[in-house]
Each structure stands twice: as structure tokens, then as C-alpha cells.
């Protein structure tokens, strides 16, 4: 991956702040890459370990909602950015 910090793949994680901030998952209900049932499993697993809210936004989209459904994806991102930890 050009431009990606390779250390993120091999070094020990020193922060787990992703457990303490609100999370929004965009679930793509027509995804043929990561099937909706698998997405739901990931959501359920994260809800078990998260110490903060986990919001789910469903979009009737394939794997790339940012291309297929720009307005809905943008709305979900803006709403997620407005969440307070």
C-alpha cells in the first residue's frame, strides 16, 4: 500500500481508543463481497467489546455505497461525525 505506514501492520497497538468513541457501521444490505449476515456478526461482536454506542445505518447498496449511494453515505458520515463520545 503506497503511502500507508507499514508499522501499523507489524507494531503493537498502544491505544485502544476505538473502544471508547461512538461507532457508526454502514451495513450494505446488497453487498456480495461481505454478505449482510457476516456484517451483522461483525456488528454484534463489536457491540460486545465496545464501551461506547454502536450505531448501524443500513443502505440498500452493494460493497461501495460511497459510489452507488453518495447522498445516503454522506448523510450517514455527517451524522456519525456529530455524535459525541
Order of alpha helices (4+ residues) and beta strands (2+ residues): alpha-beta-alpha-beta-alpha-alpha
